[in-house]
Amino acid sequence: MENPEYKYSLQELLCLKVFSNTLEVIQSDAFCRAVVTWAESEIMSGTNSETLLILASLGLDSVLDNFEVEKYLLIYQLEQNIQNPPPHFSALVWLRLKLGQLIASSSAYEVESRLSFFTHYFLDYPPRTFARITNVLSSFYWELYDEAIPVFSSKASEMSEDKLLEQVKDRLFPFYRILNNPDWMQILAR
């Protein structure tokens, strides 16, 4: 949850929560703030639900009560018959969000810090697509930033910032496009 202005959908929020059971990708406070923001957005767009109104109003408190947010989110899910997404699907949605952040990076520093995440963790979780794309991201980091011997400078340091951002977009957009396609997501999450 690096971008506080990003408006998560309910499905994305539920996927982040499910995937957090495998790898803590979202802290409880950030999750609850995002849920309240989502509820406020739904109310403003005309969705009529007492539970959503309660969820949105929880953001008015000076201190957000995470237990209350999660309780009313669960009540809303039960009312609307919305189940949590499967773990494999959730992993792919999290990866799609990460790829979107990488593609939207506005500086070389953002690219390096976001890509370096994939070198710190061995993300060999199912489904296979998830493991393969995270491996590609780790390799891409080393391709750009590896300085094997101090005499050599990294590939990224020899590029202009615009060229680096363009290369990141060119390399990662095909993965992002596939993970944005609902049909592919259903197939890949199996």
ROTIDREN-920695 format. One record per atom (N, C-alpha, C): chain; atom name; y, z, x. Coordinates in pm, whole numbers. Atoms other than C-alpha are relative to their C-alpha. Layout:
BEGIN
A:CA:Y:Z:X
...
END
This chain:
BEGIN
A:N:-118:0:83
A:CA:0:0:0
A:C:124:0:87
A:N:-112:9:-92
A:CA:248:-111:260
A:C:128:-42:-69
A:N:-118:53:67
A:CA:485:-279:16
A:C:24:73:-130
A:N:-22:-78:122
A:CA:625:-31:-236
A:C:59:-83:-116
A:N:-58:81:107
A:CA:801:-312:-429
A:C:-105:-87:-70
A:N:104:84:60
A:CA:475:-498:-499
A:C:-47:63:-130
A:N:45:-48:131
A:CA:376:-467:-865
A:C:-148:-32:-16
A:N:144:16:13
A:CA:2:-412:-881
A:C:-39:-16:-145
A:N:59:10:134
A:CA:-198:-520:-1183
A:C:-96:117:-16
A:N:95:-108:25
A:CA:-431:-271:-1346
A:C:-131:-29:74
A:N:124:34:-70
A:CA:-731:-459:-1204
A:C:12:29:150
A:N:-20:-28:-142
A:CA:-587:-438:-851
A:C:-1:150:28
A:N:-3:-146:-18
A:CA:-519:-67:-891
A:C:-140:60:-9
A:N:135:-51:15
A:CA:-871:0:-1013
A:C:-88:-42:119
A:N:76:44:-118
A:CA:-1014:-207:-726
A:C:35:83:122
A:N:-41:-85:-113
A:CA:-810:-9:-473
A:C:-64:138:-10
A:N:61:-132:19
A:CA:-939:313:-624
A:C:-150:-4:31
A:N:144:12:-24
A:CA:-1302:195:-617
A:C:-27:-21:149
A:N:23:27:-143
A:CA:-1277:59:-261
A:C:36:120:87
A:N:-36:-122:-75
A:CA:-1117:386:-148
A:C:-118:94:15
A:N:121:-80:-18
A:CA:-1458:545:-199
A:C:-76:-41:125
A:N:65:51:-120
A:CA:-1581:327:89
A:C:89:21:122
A:N:-98:-9:-109
A:CA:-1270:319:308
A:C:131:43:-64
A:N:-121:-50:67
A:CA:-964:523:219
A:C:116:-96:23
A:N:-103:103:-11
A:CA:-729:234:158
A:C:127:37:-77
A:N:-118:-43:76
A:CA:-494:418:-76
A:C:-8:151:-18
A:N:-4:-144:19
A:CA:-388:778:-85
A:C:30:31:-145
A:N:-13:-39:141
A:CA:-386:966:-412
A:C:144:-8:-49
A:N:-142:4:42
A:CA:-5:1002:-422
A:C:48:-143:-20
A:N:-43:140:9
A:CA:55:633:-356
A:C:-67:-68:-119
A:N:72:57:113
A:CA:-211:537:-610
A:C:66:42:-131
A:N:-58:-51:125
A:CA:-59:759:-880
A:C:141:-57:-23
A:N:-132:61:15
A:CA:294:629:-812
A:C:-13:-145:-46
A:N:21:140:40
A:CA:163:271:-841
A:C:-48:-10:-145
A:N:47:0:139
A:CA:-15:356:-1169
A:C:118:23:-95
A:N:-117:-28:85
A:CA:305:502:-1315
A:C:92:-122:-5
A:N:-83:121:-4
A:CA:501:196:-1201
A:C:-61:-110:-87
A:N:68:99:83
A:CA:240:-29:-1362
A:C:19:33:-148
A:N:-15:-42:139
A:CA:256:174:-1687
A:C:142:-25:-50
A:N:-139:25:38
A:CA:636:154:-1692
A:C:23:-148:-25
A:N:-13:145:15
A:CA:616:-223:-1645
A:C:-64:-49:-129
A:N:70:39:123
A:CA:365:-255:-1929
A:C:82:40:-124
A:N:-82:-46:114
A:CA:585:-50:-2164
A:C:123:-89:-15
A:N:-121:84:4
A:CA:893:-255:-2069
A:C:-31:-142:-50
A:N:36:135:45
A:CA:703:-579:-2139
A:C:-47:-2:-146
A:N:28:-5:142
A:CA:627:-459:-2492
A:C:-139:46:-39
A:N:133:-51:34
A:CA:274:-320:-2469
A:C:17:131:-74
A:N:-18:-117:84
A:CA:246:-62:-2742
A:C:-124:88:10
A:N:111:-93:-16
A:CA:23:229:-2642
A:C:58:138:30
A:N:-47:-137:-20
A:CA:84:601:-2671
A:C:-42:52:138
A:N:50:-46:-130
A:CA:-129:666:-2362
A:C:82:-61:113
A:N:-85:63:-102
A:CA:71:413:-2158
A:C:138:63:4
A:N:-130:-65:7
A:CA:392:576:-2277
A:C:-5:135:71
A:N:17:-129:-69
A:CA:262:914:-2156
A:C:-9:-24:151
A:N:13:32:-143
A:CA:160:759:-1820
A:C:136:-35:60
A:N:-132:40:-50
A:CA:502:600:-1778
A:C:95:119:7
A:N:-92:-115:3
A:CA:680:923:-1872
A:C:-31:102:109
A:N:34:-93:-108
A:CA:493:1114:-1601
A:C:84:-25:125
A:N:-88:32:-112
A:CA:717:936:-1352
A:C:136:67:-9
A:N:-129:-68:17
A:CA:1015:1125:-1494
A:C:0:141:59
A:N:10:-134:-59
A:CA:886:1456:-1356
A:C:46:-4:144
A:N:-47:-5:-139
A:CA:1038:1567:-1027
A:C:-115:-7:99
A:N:120:7:-84
A:CA:687:1608:-883
A:C:-110:-64:-85
A:N:103:72:73
A:CA:418:1366:-990
A:C:-130:79:3
A:N:125:-74:11
A:CA:106:1543:-1114
A:C:-115:-101:3
A:N:105:100:-18
A:CA:-180:1331:-977
A:C:-115:19:-99
A:N:108:-26:94
A:CA:-437:1500:-1199
A:C:33:-58:-138
A:N:-42:52:131
A:CA:-240:1411:-1513
A:C:-1:-154:-1
A:N:-2:147:-6
A:CA:-190:1050:-1400
A:C:-143:-53:-10
A:N:138:48:2
A:CA:-561:1004:-1332
A:C:-67:27:-135
A:N:57:-33:130
A:CA:-652:1177:-1659
A:C:44:-102:-105
A:N:-49:94:101
A:CA:-430:952:-1871
A:C:-40:-144:31
A:N:51:132:-34
A:CA:-538:643:-1679
A:C:-144:-14:-51
A:N:137:3:49
A:CA:-898:728:-1760
A:C:-3:-9:-153
A:N:-8:7:146
A:CA:-805:787:-2126
A:C:35:-143:-43
A:N:-40:138:32
A:CA:-633:446:-2132
A:C:-118:-95:20
A:N:116:85:-26
A:CA:-940:282:-1977
A:C:-103:15:-112
A:N:96:-23:107
A:CA:-1162:442:-2241
A:C:48:-62:-131
A:N:-56:58:123
A:CA:-929:338:-2525
A:C:-13:-153:-1
A:N:0:146:-9
A:CA:-918:-20:-2402
A:C:-136:-57:42
A:N:134:39:-45
A:CA:-1285:-28:-2296
A:C:6:-77:132
A:N:-15:60:-133
A:CA:-1189:-111:-1937
A:C:-83:81:98
A:N:84:-68:-97
A:CA:-1450:-28:-1679
A:C:52:-25:141
A:N:-36:22:-140
A:CA:-1398:15:-1307
A:C:-75:-122:52
A:N:67:119:-56
A:CA:-1475:-303:-1114
A:C:-111:40:96
A:N:108:-28:-95
A:CA:-1789:-325:-901
A:C:54:14:143
A:N:-48:-22:-137
A:CA:-1756:-214:-535
A:C:18:-128:82
A:N:-13:123:-79
A:CA:-1815:-562:-387
A:C:123:-80:-42
A:N:-119:69:52
A:CA:-1550:-719:-608
A:C:126:73:47
A:N:-115:-80:-43
A:CA:-1313:-433:-521
A:C:34:-23:146
A:N:-22:26:-143
A:CA:-1360:-494:-149
A:C:71:-134:20
A:N:-62:132:-12
A:CA:-1268:-861:-192
A:C:145:1:-51
A:N:-138:-10:50
A:CA:-959:-775:-399
A:C:88:69:104
A:N:-77:-68:-105
A:CA:-844:-531:-129
A:C:29:-97:115
A:N:-17:96:-108
A:CA:-899:-802:132
A:C:102:-106:-37
A:N:-100:97:46
A:CA:-701:-1051:-76
A:C:142:58:11
A:N:-132:-64:-10
A:CA:-411:-803:-93
A:C:45:8:146
A:N:-32:-8:-143
A:CA:-427:-754:286
A:C:38:-137:55
A:N:-33:136:-44
A:CA:-431:-1130:346
A:C:138:-42:-51
A:N:-132:30:56
A:CA:-132:-1167:114
A:C:111:65:79
A:N:-100:-69:-82
A:CA:58:-908:318
A:C:16:-68:135
A:N:-7:70:-129
A:CA:-29:-1087:642
A:C:76:-132:-13
A:N:-65:129:21
A:CA:81:-1424:506
A:C:149:18:-28
A:N:-141:-26:36
A:CA:405:-1272:374
A:C:77:72:111
A:N:-67:-69:-110
A:CA:486:-1105:708
A:C:127:-73:38
A:N:-127:62:-34
A:CA:844:-1163:810
A:C:36:15:148
A:N:-28:-16:-144
A:CA:821:-1068:1178
A:C:-131:4:78
A:N:118:-5:-89
A:CA:585:-1085:1474
A:C:-55:142:5
A:N:45:-140:-2
A:CA:574:-705:1474
A:C:-89:31:-121
A:N:81:-22:121
A:CA:444:-699:1115
A:C:-137:-65:14
A:N:127:70:-18
A:CA:177:-955:1199
A:C:-91:81:92
A:N:82:-74:-96
A:CA:58:-758:1500
A:C:-51:131:-59
A:N:44:-129:54
A:CA:50:-423:1322
A:C:-100:-17:-113
A:N:94:22:111
A:CA:-127:-564:1015
A:C:-132:-56:49
A:N:124:55:-54
A:CA:-380:-764:1215
A:C:-76:104:82
A:N:67:-98:-86
A:CA:-452:-475:1451
A:C:-89:94:-81
A:N:85:-83:86
A:CA:-594:-278:1157
A:C:-145:-46:7
A:N:135:55:3
A:CA:-895:-510:1164
A:C:-74:14:133
A:N:67:-27:-127
A:CA:-966:-426:1528
A:C:-40:147:12
A:N:27:-144:-7
A:CA:-974:-50:1466
A:C:-121:41:-82
A:N:111:-32:88
A:CA:-1245:-59:1201
A:C:-101:-113:3
A:N:106:100:10
A:CA:-1577:-239:1197
A:C:-33:-12:-148
A:N:11:15:145
A:CA:-1564:-363:841
A:C:-117:-91:-36
A:N:121:77:28
A:CA:-1921:-479:801
A:C:-61:47:-132
A:N:46:-43:131
A:CA:-1949:-396:432
A:C:-40:-122:-81
A:N:28:111:91
A:CA:-2105:-610:163
A:C:121:-25:-88
A:N:81:120:-13
A:CA:-2047:-870:37
A:C:20:-67:136
A:N:-6:65:-131
A:CA:-2107:-1099:334
A:C:135:-66:25
A:N:-130:65:-16
A:CA:-1782:-1284:272
A:C:103:99:53
A:N:-93:-104:-45
A:CA:-1589:-961:319
A:C:-18:25:150
A:N:28:-28:-142
A:CA:-1760:-889:652
A:C:41:-117:88
A:N:-34:117:-82
A:CA:-1711:-1244:776
A:C:151:-20:12
A:N:-145:19:-7
A:CA:-1342:-1266:687
A:C:63:109:85
A:N:-58:-107:-83
A:CA:-1266:-926:841
A:C:-33:-22:147
A:N:35:33:-138
A:CA:-1451:-1038:1154
A:C:92:-111:54
A:N:-93:107:-40
A:CA:-1237:-1355:1164
A:C:138:59:29
A:N:-131:-62:-22
A:CA:-924:-1139:1132
A:C:3:78:131
A:N:8:-72:-126
A:CA:-1036:-918:1420
A:C:4:-98:117
A:N:1:102:-107
A:CA:-1110:-1224:1636
A:C:136:-67:13
A:N:-133:62:-1
A:CA:-776:-1378:1538
A:C:100:90:72
A:N:-87:-94:-72
A:CA:-598:-1064:1658
A:C:-19:-15:150
A:N:27:8:-144
A:CA:-770:-1085:1997
A:C:39:-136:56
A:N:-43:133:-44
A:CA:-702:-1458:2018
A:C:152:-1:25
A:N:-147:0:-13
A:CA:-330:-1392:1970
A:C:52:101:101
A:N:-61:-110:-75
A:CA:-279:-1064:2153
A:C:-76:48:122
A:N:78:-46:-114
A:CA:-544:-1031:2422
A:C:68:-39:131
A:N:-50:24:-135
A:CA:-410:-996:2773
A:C:-110:44:95
A:N:120:-34:-76
A:CA:-734:-1009:2970
A:C:32:60:136
A:N:-43:-50:-130
A:CA:-566:-957:3304
A:C:151:13:-9
A:N:-145:-18:13
A:CA:-213:-821:3338
A:C:84:-119:43
A:N:-76:117:-44
A:CA:-110:-1146:3509
A:C:23:-97:-115
A:N:-11:93:112
A:CA:-174:-1342:3190
A:C:71:67:-117
A:N:-64:-55:120
A:CA:44:-1296:2887
A:C:-75:-53:-122
A:N:73:36:121
A:CA:-92:-1313:2535
A:C:54:-130:-59
A:N:-38:124:67
A:CA:-84:-1630:2331
A:C:120:23:-92
A:N:-111:-31:92
A:CA:148:-1463:2078
A:C:131:17:74
A:N:-125:-22:-75
A:CA:400:-1367:2346
A:C:60:-131:50
A:N:-50:131:-44
A:CA:428:-1734:2447
A:C:54:-84:-114
A:N:-48:74:118
A:CA:507:-1847:2091
A:C:132:56:-48
A:N:-118:-50:69
A:CA:833:-1827:1907
A:C:-48:76:-124
A:N:39:-78:119
A:CA:831:-1589:1612
A:C:-32:-92:-118
A:N:26:94:110
A:CA:854:-1879:1366
A:C:-133:-71:17
A:N:127:68:-28
A:CA:561:-2056:1531
A:C:-117:95:-27
A:N:105:-99:24
A:CA:354:-1737:1519
A:C:-22:20:-150
A:N:11:-20:145
A:CA:430:-1680:1150
A:C:-63:-122:-67
A:N:57:123:55
A:CA:345:-2043:1076
A:C:-150:-8:31
A:N:143:4:-34
A:CA:13:-2018:1263
A:C:-80:100:-84
A:N:68:-100:83
A:CA:-78:-1700:1073
A:C:-20:-54:-141
A:N:11:57:135
A:CA:-7:-1870:741
A:C:-102:-112:-5
A:N:95:112:-2
A:CA:-198:-2184:837
A:C:-143:47:12
A:N:137:-47:-27
A:CA:-502:-1990:959
A:C:-56:82:-116
A:N:50:-94:100
A:CA:-522:-1734:678
A:C:9:-49:-144
A:N:-18:45:138
A:CA:-411:-1927:371
A:C:-129:-50:-66
A:N:125:43:67
A:CA:-754:-2092:309
A:C:-83:117:-53
A:N:72:-118:48
A:CA:-917:-1747:283
A:C:70:59:-122
A:N:-79:-56:109
A:CA:-637:-1622:60
A:C:-17:-83:-128
A:N:14:90:115
A:CA:-666:-1927:-167
A:C:-135:20:-68
A:N:134:-22:56
A:CA:-1040:-1872:-212
A:C:-6:134:-73
A:N:6:-133:62
A:CA:-994:-1501:-287
A:C:94:14:-119
A:N:-87:1:118
A:CA:-725:-1586:-543
A:C:-62:-75:-117
A:N:65:78:104
A:CA:-965:-1805:-740
A:C:-103:89:-71
A:N:91:-89:72
A:CA:-1141:-1600:-1013
A:C:-146:-45:3
A:N:138:50:-2
A:CA:-1447:-1826:-1013
A:C:-66:30:135
A:N:53:-31:-133
A:CA:-1494:-1791:-637
A:C:-24:149:16
A:N:15:-146:-13
A:CA:-1442:-1416:-659
A:C:-129:48:-66
A:N:123:-39:69
A:CA:-1726:-1382:-910
A:C:-123:-38:81
A:N:113:47:-81
A:CA:-1958:-1586:-688
A:C:-12:82:128
A:N:3:-68:-128
A:CA:-1862:-1415:-363
A:C:-30:150:-10
A:N:22:-145:17
A:CA:-1885:-1062:-503
A:C:-145:34:-27
A:N:142:-26:28
A:CA:-2255:-1099:-579
A:C:-73:47:121
END
